[in-house]
């Protein structure tokens, strides 16, 4: 199968990006060295559907270096970077993705990748798992299992497993300690504001930021907004998380009230219909909306388009909507993942841990998946701890080790 990308001439630029992140991903680079020596994916087909930017490209490259026949496709049309696709394709990975493709093209790319009947999949958001269950179960004939990257995909997998409708084993990468404690909090926290500030070129200090959702991603977004000098308001549906936000020093309000005072709105919930037309009508002139959840459903974009008298692009990745009350509000990156659709995603050092988990769990699935029952599995503790240990070593940090007496005392 040949790659389907926009322009192979962009490869040098893409290679430059991939080589840059490689230098800042020492944990994954250490795993790559092992993979080259041990060839754990020899003779296997691996399909990777994660946001196709430089760090993902390096993950795909590492699996290829481990002997895998790798097919890479995006998990969001606007997060795909065409130069990275070309660079990755030049390194013997089949790439099926273009930036800004239609939803139909996006679906076709995923189907074409899955039609190779993979042995292992790496998913982000659950679209590949959906296709393999609801549309083309025959393509899962060789599948040993896979890994899921993000909260939204885990929600879909949990529901499927609970209903007894998950046909193969999947590792829950998102809830591993080396993923959600760092990627979701520090990665999302920094990359959201990277994307927002790059896109708008506006000041955050002194403004009011409304963060919808106070999970690990929401905590990161709120923490960084506070650090930038903003007043932060949190909206929540979980009373425990709401108390946590209060004790972290933030104001907690229902969205109906927060809508009246916010200058910036960032959704990070994994749910749909978080910001609806009735909220939009309460917003200030010039309020800016964006989404940092996986799918473009948290801000009701369809409802906004129906509500608005007119809309127009006012700057790249910023669309202005004139409301019936005469006010104009703005939407970033079509309501898609703002940190990837309007930026480069999480810092390389953060994704070093997340993608190290992906690589090691993909290896574990390749080796053991046939013996595992169809279900959603936590990341094995030995893998999580090994990634943390590698990261500490890369940072030049040493920690204490329990003595045999201490282990006995703790019952370890």
C-alpha positions in Angstrom: 0.0 0.0 0.0 1.3 3.5 -0.9 1.1 6.5 1.4 -1.7 9.0 0.7 -0.4 12.4 1.8 -0.5 15.9 0.4 3.0 16.6 -0.7 6.1 14.4 -0.5 8.2 17.6 -1.2 7.5 18.6 2.4 9.5 15.7 3.7 12.7 17.6 4.7 10.7 20.0 6.9 8.9 17.1 8.5 12.1 15.1 9.1 13.6 18.2 10.8 10.6 18.2 13.2 10.8 14.5 13.9 14.5 14.7 14.6 14.0 17.7 17.0 11.5 15.8 19.2 13.7 12.7 19.1 16.4 14.7 20.9 13.9 15.6 23.6 12.3 12.1 24.1 15.1 10.1 25.8 12.8 7.4 27.3 11.3 6.5 24.0 14.8 6.7 22.4 16.0 4.1 24.9 13.1 1.9 24.1 13.9 2.3 20.4 17.4 1.0 21.0 15.9 -2.1 22.6 13.4 -2.5 19.8 16.1 -2.4 17.1 18.0 -5.1 18.9 15.1 -7.4 19.8 12.6 -6.8 16.9 9.4 -7.4 19.0 7.1 -6.5 16.1 8.8 -8.6 13.4 6.3 -9.9 11.0 3.4 -7.9 12.5 1.2 -5.1 11.1 0.6 -2.2 13.5 -1.9 0.6 12.8 -1.4 3.9 14.7 -4.2 6.4 14.8 -3.0 9.3 16.9 -2.7 13.1 16.2 -0.2 13.0 13.4 2.5 15.5 14.4 6.2 15.0 15.1 6.0 13.1 18.4 3.5 10.6 17.1 5.6 10.2 14.0 8.5 9.3 16.2 6.4 6.7 18.0 5.5 5.2 14.7 9.1 5.2 13.6 10.2 3.5 16.8 7.6 0.7 16.2 8.8 0.3 12.6 12.4 0.1 13.9 11.2 -2.8 16.1 10.3 -4.7 13.0 6.7 -3.7 12.6 5.0 -2.9 9.3 3.4 0.4 10.4 0.4 2.2 9.0 -0.2 5.7 10.4 -3.3 7.8 10.2 -4.6 10.8 12.0 -7.2 11.0 14.8 -8.4 14.5 14.0 -8.4 16.2 10.6 -7.0 19.6 11.9 -4.2 18.1 14.0 -2.5 16.4 11.1 0.6 18.1 9.9 1.4 17.5 6.2 5.1 18.0 6.5 5.4 15.5 9.3 3.3 13.0 7.2 5.8 13.4 4.3 8.8 13.0 6.7 7.4 9.9 8.2 6.5 8.4 4.8 10.1 8.9 3.8 11.1 6.6 6.6 9.2 3.6 5.3 6.0 4.1 7.3 2.8 4.0 5.3 1.0 7.3 6.0 -2.7 7.9 5.2 -3.6 11.4 6.3 -3.9 15.0 5.1 -4.5 18.2 7.1 -8.0 19.6 6.8 -9.5 16.5 5.2 -13.2 16.1 5.3 -14.8 13.8 7.8 -15.5 11.3 5.0 -11.9 11.4 3.9 -10.8 11.0 7.5 -13.0 7.9 7.9 -11.7 6.5 4.6 -8.1 6.9 5.7 -8.8 4.9 8.9 -10.6 2.2 6.9 -7.8 1.9 4.4 -5.3 1.5 7.2 -7.4 -1.1 9.1 -8.1 -3.0 5.9 -4.6 -4.5 6.2 -6.0 -6.6 9.1 -3.5 -5.4 11.8 -2.1 -7.5 14.6 -1.9 -4.5 17.0 -3.6 -1.1 17.0 -2.8 2.2 18.8 -6.0 4.3 19.0 -6.8 7.8 20.2 -10.4 8.5 20.8 -11.8 5.1 19.9 -12.7 5.6 16.2 -10.7 2.6 15.1 -12.2 0.4 17.7 -15.7 1.5 16.5 -14.9 0.7 12.9 -13.6 -2.8 13.9 -16.8 -3.6 15.8 -19.6 -1.8 14.0 -18.4 -1.6 10.3 -15.7 -4.1 9.5 -15.3 -6.8 12.2 -13.7 -9.0 9.5 -10.6 -6.7 9.6 -9.9 -7.8 13.3 -9.3 -11.4 12.3 -5.5 -11.1 13.2 -5.9 -8.6 15.9 -4.1 -9.5 19.2 -5.3 -6.2 20.8 -4.4 -2.6 21.2 -3.9 0.5 23.3 -6.1 3.6 23.8 -4.5 7.0 24.4 -7.2 9.4 25.7 -10.1 9.9 28.1 -12.8 10.0 25.4 -11.6 6.7 24.0 -11.6 5.1 27.4 -15.2 6.2 28.1 -16.2 4.5 24.8 -14.2 1.4 25.7 -15.6 1.2 29.2 -19.1 1.4 27.9 -18.4 -1.3 25.3 -16.7 -3.6 27.8 -19.5 -3.1 30.3 -22.0 -4.2 27.7 -20.0 -7.2 26.8 -19.3 -5.9 23.3 -15.6 -5.5 23.3 -14.2 -8.2 21.0 -10.4 -7.9 21.8 -8.2 -6.8 24.7 -7.2 -3.1 25.0 -4.8 -1.4 27.3 -6.0 1.8 29.1 -3.0 4.0 28.5 -4.9 7.2 29.7 -5.3 6.1 33.3 -1.7 5.0 33.8 0.1 7.2 36.3 2.9 8.1 33.8 0.2 9.3 31.5 -2.6 11.2 33.2 -0.6 12.7 36.0 1.8 14.3 33.5 0.4 14.3 30.0 -3.2 15.4 31.0 -2.1 17.9 33.6 1.2 19.5 32.5 0.9 18.6 28.8 -2.6 19.9 28.3 -2.1 22.8 30.6 0.8 24.2 28.6 -0.2 23.2 25.1 -3.7 24.7 25.4 -2.3 28.1 26.2 0.4 27.7 23.6 -2.3 27.2 21.0 -4.6 29.9 22.3 -1.9 32.6 22.6 -0.3 31.7 19.3 -3.7 31.9 17.5 -5.1 35.1 19.2 -1.9 37.1 20.1 -3.9 38.5 23.1 -3.1 38.9 26.7 -4.4 36.4 29.3 -3.3 38.4 32.4 -6.1 40.3 34.1 -8.8 38.4 32.2 -11.4 35.9 33.4 -10.9 32.3 32.2 -13.7 29.8 32.5 -12.5 26.2 32.6 -15.3 23.6 32.0 -14.3 20.4 33.7 -11.8 19.8 36.6 -10.3 16.5 35.7 -6.6 16.2 35.2 -6.7 18.2 32.0 -8.9 20.9 33.5 -6.6 21.1 36.5 -3.7 21.8 34.1 -5.5 24.4 32.1 -6.7 26.2 35.3 -3.2 26.1 36.8 -1.5 27.6 33.8 -4.2 30.2 33.4 -3.7 31.3 37.0 0.1 31.4 36.3 -0.5 33.7 33.4 -2.3 36.1 35.7 -5.9 35.3 34.9 -8.9 35.0 37.3 -10.1 31.4 37.0 -13.7 30.1 37.2 -14.4 26.4 37.1 -17.6 24.7 36.1 -18.2 21.1 37.1 -20.9 18.4 37.5 -18.9 16.3 39.9 -19.3 17.6 43.5 -16.0 16.1 44.6 -14.0 17.8 41.8 -15.9 21.0 42.5 -14.7 21.0 46.1 -11.2 20.3 44.9 -11.4 23.3 42.6 -12.6 25.5 45.5 -9.8 24.4 47.7 -7.3 25.0 44.9 -8.4 28.6 45.1 -10.8 28.9 42.1 -14.3 30.2 41.9 -16.9 27.5 41.0 -20.1 28.4 39.2 -22.7 26.8 36.9 -22.0 27.6 33.3 -25.2 29.8 33.1 -23.5 32.1 35.6 -19.9 31.8 34.4 -21.0 32.6 30.9 -21.8 36.2 32.0 -18.3 37.0 33.3 -15.9 35.0 31.2 -13.4 36.4 28.7 -12.1 33.0 27.7 -13.9 29.6 27.8 -12.0 26.3 27.6 -13.9 23.0 27.6 -12.1 19.9 28.9 -14.9 17.5 29.9 -15.1 14.6 27.4 -18.9 15.4 27.3 -21.1 17.0 24.6 -23.2 20.2 24.8 -21.1 21.8 27.6 -21.5 25.3 26.1 -24.8 25.8 24.4 -26.6 28.6 22.7 -28.4 29.8 25.9 -24.9 30.3 27.4 -23.6 32.0 24.3 -26.4 34.6 24.5 -25.2 35.6 28.0 -21.6 36.1 27.0 -19.7 39.4 26.8 -18.9 41.1 23.6 -15.6 39.5 22.3 -15.7 36.4 24.4 -13.5 33.6 23.0 -14.4 30.0 23.1 -12.2 26.9 22.5 -12.2 23.2 23.2 -9.5 21.0 24.6 -11.6 17.8 24.7 -11.0 15.1 22.1 -14.1 15.6 19.9 -15.6 18.8 18.6 -18.9 18.4 20.6 -18.2 20.2 23.8 -19.0 23.6 22.4 -22.3 23.3 20.5 -20.9 24.6 17.2 -23.9 23.5 15.2 -26.1 25.4 17.6 -23.9 28.5 17.4 -24.0 28.5 13.6 -27.8 28.2 13.7 -28.0 31.0 16.3 -25.7 33.5 14.7 -26.9 36.1 12.2 -23.6 35.9 10.3 -20.1 34.5 10.7 -16.7 35.2 9.2 -13.0 34.3 9.6 -11.4 37.2 11.4 -7.9 35.6 11.7 -6.5 32.2 10.8 -8.2 29.7 13.0 -10.6 32.3 14.5 -14.2 32.6 13.4 -16.4 35.5 14.6 -20.2 35.0 15.1 -22.6 37.9 15.3 -25.4 37.0 17.7 -29.0 38.3 17.6 -28.3 40.5 20.6 -25.7 42.4 18.6 -22.7 40.9 20.4 -19.9 39.0 18.6 -18.2 36.0 20.1 -15.3 34.1 18.7 -14.5 30.3 18.2 -11.0 29.0 17.9 -10.1 26.1 15.5 -13.7 25.2 14.7 -14.2 23.9 18.2 -11.7 21.1 17.7 -8.7 20.3 20.0 -7.2 23.8 20.3 -3.8 22.6 21.4 -3.3 20.5 18.3 -5.6 22.2 15.7 -4.0 25.5 16.6 -0.6 24.3 17.9 1.9 21.5 18.1 0.3 19.6 20.9 2.0 18.6 24.2 5.7 19.3 24.8 8.0 16.5 23.6 9.3 15.8 27.1 5.7 15.1 28.3 4.8 12.8 25.4 8.1 11.0 26.0 6.4 9.2 28.9 3.0 8.7 27.2 4.4 7.3 24.0 6.9 5.1 26.0 3.8 3.6 27.6 2.2 3.1 24.2 5.4 1.4 22.8 5.8 -0.9 25.7 2.1 -1.8 26.0 2.0 -2.4 22.2 4.9 -4.8 22.7 3.1 -6.5 25.6 0.0 -6.9 23.5 2.0 -8.3 20.6 3.5 -10.9 22.9 0.6 -11.7 25.1 -2.6 -10.5 23.5 -3.6 -13.9 22.2 -3.8 -15.2 25.8 -5.7 -12.2 27.1 -9.5 -12.2 27.2 -11.4 -9.4 25.5 -11.6 -6.6 28.0 -10.2 -3.2 29.0 -6.9 -3.6 31.0 -5.0 -1.2 33.1 -1.4 -0.7 32.1 0.7 -3.3 33.9 2.4 -1.8 37.0 5.9 -3.0 35.9 5.6 -1.0 32.6 4.4 2.1 34.4 7.2 1.9 37.0 9.8 1.2 34.3 8.8 4.3 32.3 9.0 6.4 35.5 12.4 5.0 36.3 13.7 5.6 32.8 12.4 9.2 33.0 14.1 9.9 36.3 17.4 8.5 34.9 17.0 10.8 31.9 16.5 13.7 34.2 19.6 12.8 36.3 17.4 12.2 39.4 18.1 9.5 42.0 15.7 8.2 44.6 15.8 6.0 47.6 15.3 2.3 47.5 13.4 0.3 50.2 15.5 -2.0 52.3 14.4 -5.6 52.8 13.3 -4.7 56.4 11.2 -1.8 55.1 9.6 -4.0 52.4 8.7 -6.5 55.2 7.3 -3.7 57.3 5.1 -2.4 54.5 4.1 -5.8 53.3 5.6 -5.2 49.8 
